[in-house]
Amino acid sequence: MADAANKYSQNVSGAYYVDDQCIDCDLCRETAPANFKRDDDGGHSYLYKQPESDEERNLCEEALTGCPVEAIGRDGEE
């Protein structure tokens, strides 16, 4: 389960985030490319844009549930 205390500083403020468990598998970037990007230096994903539509929110949820190491979190803020 993702931990907000360990989220990457690149994440934009809001409900969704990626924490330091990320293994750079690319699932979130493939699933929700409008919201997730790769930090090439750190070798991990981060949330660069919070979802702004139901479609983006659904894709972020799909990425959250599909993440193999549960590195994507949602803390309830929106």
trRosetta pair geometry for C-beta under 8 A, 3 or more apart (Angstrom, degrees):
i j d omega theta_ij theta_ji phi_ij phi_ji
1 70 5.2 -49 -81 151 25 138
1 73 7.5 73 171 -99 68 102
2 6 7.9 -144 -173 68 65 99
2 7 7.4 50 174 -83 109 90
2 17 7.0 163 160 85 140 86
2 18 7.4 -104 -130 -142 135 32
2 19 4.6 155 -155 4 87 123
2 21 6.9 -134 -106 30 66 125
2 70 5.8 -140 -37 149 70 76
2 71 5.6 84 -94 -173 99 24
2 72 5.7 -105 -51 90 147 16
2 73 3.0 -137 94 -53 133 102
3 6 4.5 50 83 22 105 106
3 7 7.5 -150 95 -41 54 72
3 19 5.4 100 51 -131 65 164
3 73 7.1 -168 -2 -61 12 153
4 7 5.5 -21 -151 -19 43 118
4 17 6.6 90 -118 55 72 146
4 19 7.4 -107 -84 -80 19 119
4 73 6.0 -135 -66 111 72 155
4 75 5.2 48 -78 -81 138 133
6 19 4.3 64 97 -165 92 114
6 20 4.6 -90 165 17 108 105
6 21 7.5 73 113 -23 136 82
7 11 5.3 -44 161 16 117 148
7 17 4.1 -11 -137 154 141 137
7 18 6.6 115 -146 76 84 36
7 19 4.7 -71 -89 -93 54 72
7 20 7.7 -154 -107 -23 15 73
7 73 7.0 -103 -83 41 114 125
8 11 5.4 119 74 -21 79 94
8 17 7.4 -179 39 -179 72 96
8 18 5.7 -4 16 85 114 88
8 19 6.9 174 -19 -128 72 26
8 20 6.7 132 -63 -70 79 68
8 22 7.7 -26 -33 9 127 136
8 39 7.2 -147 -176 -19 153 148
8 42 7.4 133 -133 119 133 165
8 44 6.6 175 -69 102 148 132
8 46 4.8 -96 82 -103 138 116
10 39 5.9 177 -4 -75 165 125
10 46 4.0 46 90 144 114 171
10 48 7.2 -35 153 -87 99 79
11 16 7.8 -142 -160 112 118 63
11 17 4.2 40 -161 -133 161 89
11 18 6.1 179 -79 32 117 72
11 46 5.1 -130 -68 -170 65 98
11 47 4.7 40 -137 49 86 90
11 48 7.9 -112 -129 -71 38 37
12 47 6.0 -99 30 113 81 88
12 48 6.1 77 -22 -167 111 27
12 49 6.3 43 16 -93 150 25
12 50 5.9 -116 92 -30 120 86
13 50 7.8 -46 90 -42 47 129
14 17 7.8 162 74 -54 67 85
14 47 7.7 -112 63 122 108 138
14 50 3.7 -22 89 -87 170 141
14 77 5.9 -153 -165 104 42 109
14 78 6.8 48 -168 -122 94 39
15 50 6.6 98 34 -142 81 118
15 74 5.0 15 158 -156 96 81
15 75 5.9 -155 -149 49 55 68
15 76 6.3 -158 -129 60 99 14
15 77 4.6 -160 -78 74 70 64
15 78 4.7 -1 -38 -77 134 69
16 35 7.3 11 92 171 150 133
16 47 5.1 157 112 -110 99 163
16 50 6.1 150 36 -125 100 75
16 51 7.0 72 0 -6 140 95
16 60 5.3 -71 -95 -177 160 137
16 64 7.3 -113 -130 -69 107 120
16 72 6.8 -9 -164 -174 95 96
16 73 7.1 158 -149 87 48 49
16 74 5.3 -20 -91 -97 65 79
17 46 7.8 -20 -161 -155 64 72
17 47 5.6 -111 -113 19 37 129
17 72 7.3 165 86 -153 40 55
17 73 5.3 -16 62 61 87 94
17 74 7.9 161 19 -84 70 35
17 75 7.3 17 11 -15 115 107
18 22 5.3 32 172 -61 115 133
18 28 7.2 -155 -88 47 125 172
18 36 7.3 86 -45 -129 134 107
18 44 6.8 171 134 154 132 107
18 45 5.2 -157 -117 97 170 83
18 46 5.0 -134 45 -112 124 44
18 47 5.8 156 -11 -21 92 83
18 71 5.5 31 -160 137 78 99
18 72 5.6 -30 -99 -97 70 66
18 73 7.7 162 -94 17 22 77
19 22 7.0 164 78 -25 43 88
19 71 5.3 -141 55 -162 75 73
19 72 7.9 -168 10 -81 78 19
19 73 6.2 46 -24 -8 110 120
20 44 7.6 -46 -131 -126 47 168
20 71 7.6 -139 68 -142 18 110
21 69 4.8 -161 147 137 108 117
21 70 6.7 -7 101 79 153 65
21 71 4.0 -155 78 -95 93 95
22 44 4.0 100 94 -153 131 106
22 45 5.4 -151 -155 37 145 79
22 69 7.0 165 -107 71 25 129
22 71 4.2 152 -70 157 63 163
23 44 7.9 42 -18 -113 5 84
23 68 7.3 -51 39 74 129 109
23 69 5.5 112 -9 -10 111 147
23 71 7.4 -178 -3 -26 69 146
24 38 7.0 69 -139 -137 95 107
24 43 4.9 -59 -58 166 153 75
24 44 5.3 -101 -67 -98 89 42
24 45 6.6 154 -110 -24 54 79
25 67 7.9 145 47 -146 129 65
25 68 6.1 68 -19 24 170 120
25 69 7.9 152 -13 1 129 106
26 29 5.2 -65 -157 49 61 111
26 30 5.5 61 146 -25 87 106
26 38 7.7 -16 -101 -77 74 123
26 45 7.7 151 -98 -61 31 124
27 30 5.9 -63 -148 39 26 108
27 31 5.9 18 159 -15 66 115
27 63 6.4 148 125 -140 89 79
27 66 5.5 -148 166 119 134 113
27 67 6.2 172 81 -101 135 53
27 68 7.0 134 -12 -11 152 91
28 31 5.7 -59 -138 43 30 108
28 32 6.0 -36 -178 42 69 96
28 35 7.9 -86 166 89 98 97
28 36 4.3 129 131 -70 105 176
28 45 5.2 135 63 146 126 166
28 63 4.0 77 -121 -163 77 129
28 66 7.9 167 -74 76 63 104
28 67 6.5 11 -56 -86 105 100
28 72 6.1 146 -91 -69 137 136
29 32 7.6 -75 -119 66 17 57
29 33 5.8 51 180 -101 60 71
29 36 4.7 -120 -84 103 60 111
29 37 6.8 81 -111 -114 109 21
29 38 6.1 -11 -76 -46 152 92
29 45 5.8 -145 -44 -114 100 126
30 33 7.0 6 -126 -58 14 95
31 36 7.8 42 62 24 82 135
31 59 5.7 167 148 -174 83 88
31 62 5.3 -153 -175 103 131 108
31 63 4.3 171 82 -77 139 90
31 66 6.5 151 -67 51 157 145
32 35 4.4 -20 143 40 114 112
32 36 5.5 87 85 2 92 104
32 51 7.8 -62 -161 -83 136 102
32 56 6.7 92 -151 -156 111 67
32 59 3.8 139 -93 134 96 110
32 60 5.2 71 -103 -74 169 56
32 62 7.2 149 -45 61 105 98
32 63 4.9 -79 5 -30 117 136
33 36 6.8 -74 -115 56 29 79
34 49 6.5 -72 148 73 71 132
34 56 5.8 -87 86 -115 129 110
34 59 7.5 77 40 80 102 150
35 47 5.9 -19 162 -145 89 83
35 48 7.0 168 180 51 37 67
35 49 5.2 -115 -121 72 57 83
35 50 7.2 36 -138 -137 108 10
35 51 6.0 -21 -92 -70 140 71
35 56 6.0 128 -51 -168 123 105
35 59 7.1 157 12 98 129 112
35 60 5.6 -47 91 -81 169 104
35 63 7.9 -155 77 15 124 155
36 45 5.1 7 -177 -175 114 121
36 46 7.1 158 -149 78 71 28
36 47 5.9 -46 -96 -99 68 54
36 48 7.0 123 -135 12 18 85
36 63 6.7 178 -27 -158 144 166
37 45 6.9 156 83 -150 30 72
37 46 6.3 -24 64 61 77 77
37 48 4.6 24 7 -16 117 134
38 43 7.9 -11 -175 -139 100 27
38 44 7.4 169 -150 94 66 23
38 45 5.7 -48 -97 -96 58 64
38 46 8.0 123 -123 17 16 75
39 42 4.0 8 113 41 126 106
39 43 7.0 -49 88 12 83 20
39 44 5.4 1 44 60 109 70
39 45 7.3 175 6 -105 80 13
39 46 5.8 52 -34 -5 108 116
40 43 7.5 25 -170 -70 26 49
45 71 7.8 118 57 106 102 130
47 50 6.9 55 156 -80 123 54
47 60 7.9 47 -120 -131 122 120
47 72 8.0 102 -54 -135 114 94
49 52 7.4 -45 159 -22 106 106
50 78 7.7 161 174 -142 133 64
51 56 3.5 172 -142 116 90 103
51 57 4.1 149 127 -71 155 59
51 59 7.4 160 -105 55 124 87
51 60 5.0 -114 -47 -8 127 137
52 56 5.8 41 38 41 57 152
53 56 4.8 95 51 10 78 99
53 57 6.8 -140 94 -5 40 89
54 57 5.5 -55 -144 39 32 114
54 58 6.2 35 155 -22 66 105
55 58 5.8 -53 -148 34 28 111
55 59 6.5 25 153 -15 62 106
56 59 5.7 -56 -148 39 33 110
56 60 6.3 34 153 -19 67 104
57 60 5.7 -54 -148 37 31 111
57 61 6.4 33 151 -19 64 105
58 61 5.6 -53 -149 36 32 113
58 62 6.4 36 150 -22 64 103
59 62 5.4 -47 -146 33 35 115
59 63 6.5 37 152 -18 64 101
60 63 5.6 -51 -149 37 34 112
60 64 6.3 39 150 -23 65 104
60 72 7.7 -166 -177 176 77 137
60 74 7.8 109 137 -81 114 118
61 64 5.4 -49 -146 34 33 116
61 65 6.3 23 159 -10 66 106
61 74 7.8 -2 -99 -45 72 151
62 65 6.2 -59 -145 42 28 102
62 66 5.9 16 159 -10 64 119
63 66 5.9 -67 -137 47 26 104
63 67 6.3 48 159 -50 64 93
63 72 5.8 118 123 -58 93 175
64 67 6.2 -36 -153 -2 25 114
64 72 4.3 -128 -109 106 66 123
64 73 7.4 116 -133 -89 111 11
64 74 6.2 -14 -114 -24 156 110
67 70 5.6 132 97 -87 111 24
67 71 5.5 -133 173 37 140 73
67 72 4.7 167 -34 10 153 105
